[in-house]
Amino acid sequence: MGYEHEIRAFVDEILSGNKTNFDLLLQAAETIAIIEAEKISIETCSVEAVKA
């Protein structure tokens, strides 16, 4: 899956308890929004806008 690495990095960042990398978290949130839009698009056979 193309987003697997980015999601894993997001989870690792949370679990590490270290200082948060906000750029990484923002990128992960954007990735999740894209995945959610793709899922809805597939389920409904329509175009779904990415919600930021």
N, CA, C and O atoms as a Tripos MOL2 file, in Angstrom:
@<TRIPOS>MOLECULE
protein
  208   207    52     0     0
PROTEIN
NO_CHARGES

@<TRIPOS>ATOM
      1 N           0.8400   -1.1780    0.0000 N.3       1 MET1
      2 CA          0.0000    0.0000    0.0000 C.3       1 MET1
      3 C           0.8850    1.2410    0.0000 C.2       1 MET1
      4 O           1.8420    1.3180    0.7710 O.2       1 MET1
      5 N           0.5850    2.1840   -0.8320 N.am      2 GLY2
      6 CA          1.4170    3.3650   -0.9870 C.3       2 GLY2
      7 C           1.5170    4.2400    0.2450 C.2       2 GLY2
      8 O           2.5120    4.9430    0.4220 O.2       2 GLY2
      9 N           0.5180    4.2140    1.0920 N.am      3 TYR3
     10 CA          0.5150    5.1020    2.2540 C.3       3 TYR3
     11 C           0.9850    4.4140    3.5320 C.2       3 TYR3
     12 O           1.0510    5.0450    4.5870 O.2       3 TYR3
     13 N           1.3040    3.1480    3.4460 N.am      4 GLU4
     14 CA          1.6410    2.3700    4.6350 C.3       4 GLU4
     15 C           2.8020    2.9780    5.4190 C.2       4 GLU4
     16 O           2.7380    3.0780    6.6440 O.2       4 GLU4
     17 N           3.8510    3.3790    4.7270 N.am      5 HIS5
     18 CA          5.0220    3.9450    5.4070 C.3       5 HIS5
     19 C           4.6470    5.2290    6.1490 C.2       5 HIS5
     20 O           5.0720    5.4450    7.2840 O.2       5 HIS5
     21 N           3.8610    6.0620    5.5110 N.am      6 GLU6
     22 CA          3.4840    7.3350    6.1300 C.3       6 GLU6
     23 C           2.6030    7.1160    7.3600 C.2       6 GLU6
     24 O           2.7660    7.7970    8.3720 O.2       6 GLU6
     25 N           1.6890    6.1850    7.2730 N.am      7 ILE7
     26 CA          0.8280    5.8900    8.4200 C.3       7 ILE7
     27 C           1.6520    5.2820    9.5490 C.2       7 ILE7
     28 O           1.4550    5.6220   10.7150 O.2       7 ILE7
     29 N           2.5690    4.3910    9.2110 N.am      8 ARG8
     30 CA          3.4340    3.7770   10.2300 C.3       8 ARG8
     31 C           4.2600    4.8470   10.9320 C.2       8 ARG8
     32 O           4.4040    4.8110   12.1540 O.2       8 ARG8
     33 N           4.8000    5.7890   10.1850 N.am      9 ALA9
     34 CA          5.5910    6.8730   10.7830 C.3       9 ALA9
     35 C           4.7310    7.7080   11.7320 C.2       9 ALA9
     36 O           5.1990    8.1300   12.7890 O.2       9 ALA9
     37 N           3.4780    7.9440   11.3530 N.am     10 PHE10
     38 CA          2.5380    8.6820   12.1910 C.3      10 PHE10
     39 C           2.3070    7.9460   13.5120 C.2      10 PHE10
     40 O           2.3800    8.5470   14.5840 O.2      10 PHE10
     41 N           2.0330    6.6580   13.4300 N.am     11 VAL11
     42 CA          1.7920    5.8600   14.6340 C.3      11 VAL11
     43 C           3.0460    5.7970   15.4950 C.2      11 VAL11
     44 O           2.9670    5.9510   16.7130 O.2      11 VAL11
     45 N           4.1920    5.5750   14.8830 N.am     12 ASP12
     46 CA          5.4500    5.5180   15.6310 C.3      12 ASP12
     47 C           5.7310    6.8290   16.3530 C.2      12 ASP12
     48 O           6.2230    6.8250   17.4810 O.2      12 ASP12
     49 N           5.4230    7.9400   15.7120 N.am     13 GLU13
     50 CA          5.6370    9.2610   16.3120 C.3      13 GLU13
     51 C           4.7860    9.4080   17.5820 C.2      13 GLU13
     52 O           5.2600    9.9190   18.5960 O.2      13 GLU13
     53 N           3.5600    8.9670   17.5180 N.am     14 ILE14
     54 CA          2.6720    9.0470   18.6770 C.3      14 ILE14
     55 C           3.1620    8.1300   19.7950 C.2      14 ILE14
     56 O           3.2110    8.5300   20.9580 O.2      14 ILE14
     57 N           3.5230    6.9010   19.4360 N.am     15 LEU15
     58 CA          3.9250    5.9220   20.4360 C.3      15 LEU15
     59 C           5.2840    6.2120   21.0610 C.2      15 LEU15
     60 O           5.5600    5.7560   22.1710 O.2      15 LEU15
     61 N           6.1290    6.9560   20.3730 N.am     16 SER16
     62 CA          7.4850    7.1950   20.8630 C.3      16 SER16
     63 C           7.5130    8.0910   22.0920 C.2      16 SER16
     64 O           8.4060    7.9650   22.9310 O.2      16 SER16
     65 N           6.5480    8.9920   22.2070 N.am     17 GLY17
     66 CA          6.5400    9.9150   23.3310 C.3      17 GLY17
     67 C           7.5960   10.9870   23.2080 C.2      17 GLY17
     68 O           7.7550   11.8030   24.1160 O.2      17 GLY17
     69 N           8.3210   11.0030   22.1060 N.am     18 ASN18
     70 CA          9.3470   12.0200   21.8820 C.3      18 ASN18
     71 C           8.6990   13.3190   21.4300 C.2      18 ASN18
     72 O           7.4900   13.3830   21.2040 O.2      18 ASN18
     73 N           9.5140   14.3420   21.3030 N.am     19 LYS19
     74 CA          9.0210   15.6210   20.7970 C.3      19 LYS19
     75 C           8.3320   15.3930   19.4490 C.2      19 LYS19
     76 O           8.8880   14.7480   18.5600 O.2      19 LYS19
     77 N           7.1590   15.9100   19.3130 N.am     20 THR20
     78 CA          6.3440   15.6710   18.1280 C.3      20 THR20
     79 C           6.8660   16.4510   16.9280 C.2      20 THR20
     80 O           7.1980   17.6320   17.0340 O.2      20 THR20
     81 N           6.9310   15.7830   15.8050 N.am     21 ASN21
     82 CA          7.2900   16.4050   14.5380 C.3      21 ASN21
     83 C           5.9810   16.8210   13.8670 C.2      21 ASN21
     84 O           5.3140   15.9990   13.2390 O.2      21 ASN21
     85 N           5.6150   18.0960   14.0000 N.am     22 PHE22
     86 CA          4.3180   18.5500   13.5130 C.3      22 PHE22
     87 C           4.1890   18.4710   11.9980 C.2      22 PHE22
     88 O           3.0860   18.2720   11.4890 O.2      22 PHE22
     89 N           5.2870   18.6230   11.2660 N.am     23 ASP23
     90 CA          5.2180   18.4690    9.8100 C.3      23 ASP23
     91 C           4.8270   17.0370    9.4520 C.2      23 ASP23
     92 O           4.0160   16.8100    8.5550 O.2      23 ASP23
     93 N           5.4130   16.0780   10.1640 N.am     24 LEU24
     94 CA          5.0920   14.6710    9.9330 C.3      24 LEU24
     95 C           3.6240   14.3970   10.2610 C.2      24 LEU24
     96 O           2.9390   13.6910    9.5220 O.2      24 LEU24
     97 N           3.1530   14.9540   11.3610 N.am     25 LEU25
     98 CA          1.7580   14.7450   11.7410 C.3      25 LEU25
     99 C           0.8010   15.3700   10.7270 C.2      25 LEU25
    100 O          -0.2380   14.7880   10.4190 O.2      25 LEU25
    101 N           1.1400   16.5410   10.2110 N.am     26 LEU26
    102 CA          0.3070   17.1950    9.2000 C.3      26 LEU26
    103 C           0.2560   16.3610    7.9240 C.2      26 LEU26
    104 O          -0.8100   16.1820    7.3340 O.2      26 LEU26
    105 N           1.4070   15.8530    7.5010 N.am     27 GLN27
    106 CA          1.4460   15.0090    6.3130 C.3      27 GLN27
    107 C           0.6170   13.7460    6.5120 C.2      27 GLN27
    108 O          -0.0860   13.3080    5.6010 O.2      27 GLN27
    109 N           0.7010   13.1610    7.7050 N.am     28 ALA28
    110 CA         -0.0720   11.9480    7.9900 C.3      28 ALA28
    111 C          -1.5690   12.2460    7.9750 C.2      28 ALA28
    112 O          -2.3530   11.4570    7.4470 O.2      28 ALA28
    113 N          -1.9650   13.3670    8.5450 N.am     29 ALA29
    114 CA         -3.3850   13.7420    8.5500 C.3      29 ALA29
    115 C          -3.8850   13.9400    7.1260 C.2      29 ALA29
    116 O          -4.9990   13.5300    6.8000 O.2      29 ALA29
    117 N          -3.0780   14.5610    6.2780 N.am     30 GLU30
    118 CA         -3.4520   14.7550    4.8840 C.3      30 GLU30
    119 C          -3.5680   13.4040    4.1640 C.2      30 GLU30
    120 O          -4.4640   13.2050    3.3440 O.2      30 GLU30
    121 N          -2.6700   12.4990    4.4760 N.am     31 THR31
    122 CA         -2.7030   11.1680    3.8790 C.3      31 THR31
    123 C          -3.9740   10.4330    4.2750 C.2      31 THR31
    124 O          -4.6120    9.7950    3.4380 O.2      31 THR31
    125 N          -4.3410   10.5200    5.5400 N.am     32 ILE32
    126 CA         -5.5570    9.8630    6.0120 C.3      32 ILE32
    127 C          -6.7850   10.4490    5.3180 C.2      32 ILE32
    128 O          -7.7040    9.7100    4.9650 O.2      32 ILE32
    129 N          -6.8120   11.7580    5.1190 N.am     33 ALA33
    130 CA         -7.9340   12.3990    4.4160 C.3      33 ALA33
    131 C          -8.0420   11.8770    2.9880 C.2      33 ALA33
    132 O          -9.1470   11.6500    2.4950 O.2      33 ALA33
    133 N          -6.9130   11.6850    2.3250 N.am     34 ILE34
    134 CA         -6.9130   11.1500    0.9580 C.3      34 ILE34
    135 C          -7.4430    9.7230    0.9530 C.2      34 ILE34
    136 O          -8.2590    9.3660    0.1020 O.2      34 ILE34
    137 N          -6.9880    8.9090    1.8920 N.am     35 ILE35
    138 CA         -7.4390    7.5150    1.9650 C.3      35 ILE35
    139 C          -8.9420    7.4530    2.2150 C.2      35 ILE35
    140 O          -9.6420    6.6520    1.5950 O.2      35 ILE35
    141 N          -9.4360    8.2840    3.1080 N.am     36 GLU36
    142 CA        -10.8720    8.3060    3.3900 C.3      36 GLU36
    143 C         -11.6690    8.6960    2.1390 C.2      36 GLU36
    144 O         -12.7070    8.1010    1.8500 O.2      36 GLU36
    145 N         -11.1830    9.6900    1.4070 N.am     37 ALA37
    146 CA        -11.8680   10.1040    0.1730 C.3      37 ALA37
    147 C         -11.8360    8.9880   -0.8660 C.2      37 ALA37
    148 O         -12.8260    8.7570   -1.5600 O.2      37 ALA37
    149 N         -10.7050    8.2960   -0.9770 N.am     38 GLU38
    150 CA        -10.6110    7.1800   -1.9170 C.3      38 GLU38
    151 C         -11.5990    6.0830   -1.5500 C.2      38 GLU38
    152 O         -12.2670    5.5290   -2.4240 O.2      38 GLU38
    153 N         -11.6930    5.7690   -0.2810 N.am     39 LYS39
    154 CA        -12.6170    4.7250    0.1890 C.3      39 LYS39
    155 C         -14.0650    5.0830   -0.1700 C.2      39 LYS39
    156 O         -14.7970    4.2510   -0.7060 O.2      39 LYS39
    157 N         -14.4690    6.3030    0.1240 N.am     40 ILE40
    158 CA        -15.8320    6.7410   -0.1840 C.3      40 ILE40
    159 C         -16.0700    6.7230   -1.6870 C.2      40 ILE40
    160 O         -17.1380    6.3210   -2.1490 O.2      40 ILE40
    161 N         -15.0690    7.1580   -2.4470 N.am     41 SER41
    162 CA        -15.1890    7.1770   -3.9040 C.3      41 SER41
    163 C         -15.4040    5.7760   -4.4620 C.2      41 SER41
    164 O         -16.2230    5.5740   -5.3580 O.2      41 SER41
    165 N         -14.6680    4.8200   -3.9290 N.am     42 ILE42
    166 CA        -14.8140    3.4280   -4.3770 C.3      42 ILE42
    167 C         -16.1820    2.8890   -3.9990 C.2      42 ILE42
    168 O         -16.8390    2.2310   -4.8050 O.2      42 ILE42
    169 N         -16.6130    3.1640   -2.7790 N.am     43 GLU43
    170 CA        -17.8900    2.6410   -2.2970 C.3      43 GLU43
    171 C         -19.0900    3.2230   -3.0460 C.2      43 GLU43
    172 O         -20.0920    2.5380   -3.2550 O.2      43 GLU43
    173 N         -18.9810    4.4780   -3.4410 N.am     44 THR44
    174 CA        -20.1140    5.1540   -4.0710 C.3      44 THR44
    175 C         -19.9800    5.2830   -5.5870 C.2      44 THR44
    176 O         -20.9000    5.7560   -6.2530 O.2      44 THR44
    177 N         -18.8470    4.8670   -6.1290 N.am     45 CYS45
    178 CA        -18.5710    4.9990   -7.5670 C.3      45 CYS45
    179 C         -18.7540    6.4480   -8.0260 C.2      45 CYS45
    180 O         -19.3210    6.7140   -9.0860 O.2      45 CYS45
    181 N         -18.2620    7.3690   -7.2060 N.am     46 SER46
    182 CA        -18.3520    8.7820   -7.5370 C.3      46 SER46
    183 C         -17.0890    9.4990   -7.0720 C.2      46 SER46
    184 O         -16.2590    8.9360   -6.3590 O.2      46 SER46
    185 N         -16.9700   10.7310   -7.4870 N.am     47 VAL47
    186 CA        -15.8170   11.5340   -7.0910 C.3      47 VAL47
    187 C         -16.0750   12.0970   -5.7060 C.2      47 VAL47
    188 O         -17.1360   12.6640   -5.4450 O.2      47 VAL47
    189 N         -15.1070   11.9410   -4.8230 N.am     48 GLU48
    190 CA        -15.2110   12.4590   -3.4570 C.3      48 GLU48
    191 C         -14.0940   13.4830   -3.2400 C.2      48 GLU48
    192 O         -12.9210   13.1970   -3.4840 O.2      48 GLU48
    193 N         -14.4620   14.6470   -2.7910 N.am     49 ALA49
    194 CA        -13.4610   15.6830   -2.5080 C.3      49 ALA49
    195 C         -12.6920   15.3180   -1.2410 C.2      49 ALA49
    196 O         -13.2430   14.7330   -0.3080 O.2      49 ALA49
    197 N         -11.4220   15.6690   -1.2260 N.am     50 VAL50
    198 CA        -10.5910   15.4570   -0.0400 C.3      50 VAL50
    199 C         -10.9260   16.5530    0.9650 C.2      50 VAL50
    200 O         -10.8700   17.7410    0.6460 O.2      50 VAL50
    201 N         -11.2690   16.1460    2.1660 N.am     51 LYS51
    202 CA        -11.6040   17.0980    3.2190 C.3      51 LYS51
    203 C         -10.3680   17.3760    4.0580 C.2      51 LYS51
    204 O          -9.7690   16.4720    4.6400 O.2      51 LYS51
    205 N         -10.0070   18.6370    4.1030 N.am     52 ALA52
    206 CA         -8.7940   19.0090    4.8520 C.3      52 ALA52
    207 C          -9.1060   19.3330    6.2880 C.2      52 ALA52
    208 O          -8.2030   19.6630    7.0570 O.2      52 ALA52
@<TRIPOS>BOND
     1     1     2 1
     2     2     3 1
     3     3     4 2
     4     3     5 am
     5     5     6 1
     6     6     7 1
     7     7     8 2
     8     7     9 am
     9     9    10 1
    10    10    11 1
    11    11    12 2
    12    11    13 am
    13    13    14 1
    14    14    15 1
    15    15    16 2
    16    15    17 am
    17    17    18 1
    18    18    19 1
    19    19    20 2
    20    19    21 am
    21    21    22 1
    22    22    23 1
    23    23    24 2
    24    23    25 am
    25    25    26 1
    26    26    27 1
    27    27    28 2
    28    27    29 am
    29    29    30 1
    30    30    31 1
    31    31    32 2
    32    31    33 am
    33    33    34 1
    34    34    35 1
    35    35    36 2
    36    35    37 am
    37    37    38 1
    38    38    39 1
    39    39    40 2
    40    39    41 am
    41    41    42 1
    42    42    43 1
    43    43    44 2
    44    43    45 am
    45    45    46 1
    46    46    47 1
    47    47    48 2
    48    47    49 am
    49    49    50 1
    50    50    51 1
    51    51    52 2
    52    51    53 am
    53    53    54 1
    54    54    55 1
    55    55    56 2
    56    55    57 am
    57    57    58 1
    58    58    59 1
    59    59    60 2
    60    59    61 am
    61    61    62 1
    62    62    63 1
    63    63    64 2
    64    63    65 am
    65    65    66 1
    66    66    67 1
    67    67    68 2
    68    67    69 am
    69    69    70 1
    70    70    71 1
    71    71    72 2
    72    71    73 am
    73    73    74 1
    74    74    75 1
    75    75    76 2
    76    75    77 am
    77    77    78 1
    78    78    79 1
    79    79    80 2
    80    79    81 am
    81    81    82 1
    82    82    83 1
    83    83    84 2
    84    83    85 am
    85    85    86 1
    86    86    87 1
    87    87    88 2
    88    87    89 am
    89    89    90 1
    90    90    91 1
    91    91    92 2
    92    91    93 am
    93    93    94 1
    94    94    95 1
    95    95    96 2
    96    95    97 am
    97    97    98 1
    98    98    99 1
    99    99   100 2
   100    99   101 am
   101   101   102 1
   102   102   103 1
   103   103   104 2
   104   103   105 am
   105   105   106 1
   106   106   107 1
   107   107   108 2
   108   107   109 am
   109   109   110 1
   110   110   111 1
   111   111   112 2
   112   111   113 am
   113   113   114 1
   114   114   115 1
   115   115   116 2
   116   115   117 am
   117   117   118 1
   118   118   119 1
   119   119   120 2
   120   119   121 am
   121   121   122 1
   122   122   123 1
   123   123   124 2
   124   123   125 am
   125   125   126 1
   126   126   127 1
   127   127   128 2
   128   127   129 am
   129   129   130 1
   130   130   131 1
   131   131   132 2
   132   131   133 am
   133   133   134 1
   134   134   135 1
   135   135   136 2
   136   135   137 am
   137   137   138 1
   138   138   139 1
   139   139   140 2
   140   139   141 am
   141   141   142 1
   142   142   143 1
   143   143   144 2
   144   143   145 am
   145   145   146 1
   146   146   147 1
   147   147   148 2
   148   147   149 am
   149   149   150 1
   150   150   151 1
   151   151   152 2
   152   151   153 am
   153   153   154 1
   154   154   155 1
   155   155   156 2
   156   155   157 am
   157   157   158 1
   158   158   159 1
   159   159   160 2
   160   159   161 am
   161   161   162 1
   162   162   163 1
   163   163   164 2
   164   163   165 am
   165   165   166 1
   166   166   167 1
   167   167   168 2
   168   167   169 am
   169   169   170 1
   170   170   171 1
   171   171   172 2
   172   171   173 am
   173   173   174 1
   174   174   175 1
   175   175   176 2
   176   175   177 am
   177   177   178 1
   178   178   179 1
   179   179   180 2
   180   179   181 am
   181   181   182 1
   182   182   183 1
   183   183   184 2
   184   183   185 am
   185   185   186 1
   186   186   187 1
   187   187   188 2
   188   187   189 am
   189   189   190 1
   190   190   191 1
   191   191   192 2
   192   191   193 am
   193   193   194 1
   194   194   195 1
   195   195   196 2
   196   195   197 am
   197   197   198 1
   198   198   199 1
   199   199   200 2
   200   199   201 am
   201   201   202 1
   202   202   203 1
   203   203   204 2
   204   203   205 am
   205   205   206 1
   206   206   207 1
   207   207   208 2
@<TRIPOS>SUBSTRUCTURE
     1 MET1         2 RESIDUE 1 A MET
     2 GLY2         6 RESIDUE 1 A GLY
     3 TYR3        10 RESIDUE 1 A TYR
     4 GLU4        14 RESIDUE 1 A GLU
     5 HIS5        18 RESIDUE 1 A HIS
     6 GLU6        22 RESIDUE 1 A GLU
     7 ILE7        26 RESIDUE 1 A ILE
     8 ARG8        30 RESIDUE 1 A ARG
     9 ALA9        34 RESIDUE 1 A ALA
    10 PHE10       38 RESIDUE 1 A PHE
    11 VAL11       42 RESIDUE 1 A VAL
    12 ASP12       46 RESIDUE 1 A ASP
    13 GLU13       50 RESIDUE 1 A GLU
    14 ILE14       54 RESIDUE 1 A ILE
    15 LEU15       58 RESIDUE 1 A LEU
    16 SER16       62 RESIDUE 1 A SER
    17 GLY17       66 RESIDUE 1 A GLY
    18 ASN18       70 RESIDUE 1 A ASN
    19 LYS19       74 RESIDUE 1 A LYS
    20 THR20       78 RESIDUE 1 A THR
    21 ASN21       82 RESIDUE 1 A ASN
    22 PHE22       86 RESIDUE 1 A PHE
    23 ASP23       90 RESIDUE 1 A ASP
    24 LEU24       94 RESIDUE 1 A LEU
    25 LEU25       98 RESIDUE 1 A LEU
    26 LEU26      102 RESIDUE 1 A LEU
    27 GLN27      106 RESIDUE 1 A GLN
    28 ALA28      110 RESIDUE 1 A ALA
    29 ALA29      114 RESIDUE 1 A ALA
    30 GLU30      118 RESIDUE 1 A GLU
    31 THR31      122 RESIDUE 1 A THR
    32 ILE32      126 RESIDUE 1 A ILE
    33 ALA33      130 RESIDUE 1 A ALA
    34 ILE34      134 RESIDUE 1 A ILE
    35 ILE35      138 RESIDUE 1 A ILE
    36 GLU36      142 RESIDUE 1 A GLU
    37 ALA37      146 RESIDUE 1 A ALA
    38 GLU38      150 RESIDUE 1 A GLU
    39 LYS39      154 RESIDUE 1 A LYS
    40 ILE40      158 RESIDUE 1 A ILE
    41 SER41      162 RESIDUE 1 A SER
    42 ILE42      166 RESIDUE 1 A ILE
    43 GLU43      170 RESIDUE 1 A GLU
    44 THR44      174 RESIDUE 1 A THR
    45 CYS45      178 RESIDUE 1 A CYS
    46 SER46      182 RESIDUE 1 A SER
    47 VAL47      186 RESIDUE 1 A VAL
    48 GLU48      190 RESIDUE 1 A GLU
    49 ALA49      194 RESIDUE 1 A ALA
    50 VAL50      198 RESIDUE 1 A VAL
    51 LYS51      202 RESIDUE 1 A LYS
    52 ALA52      206 RESIDUE 1 A ALA
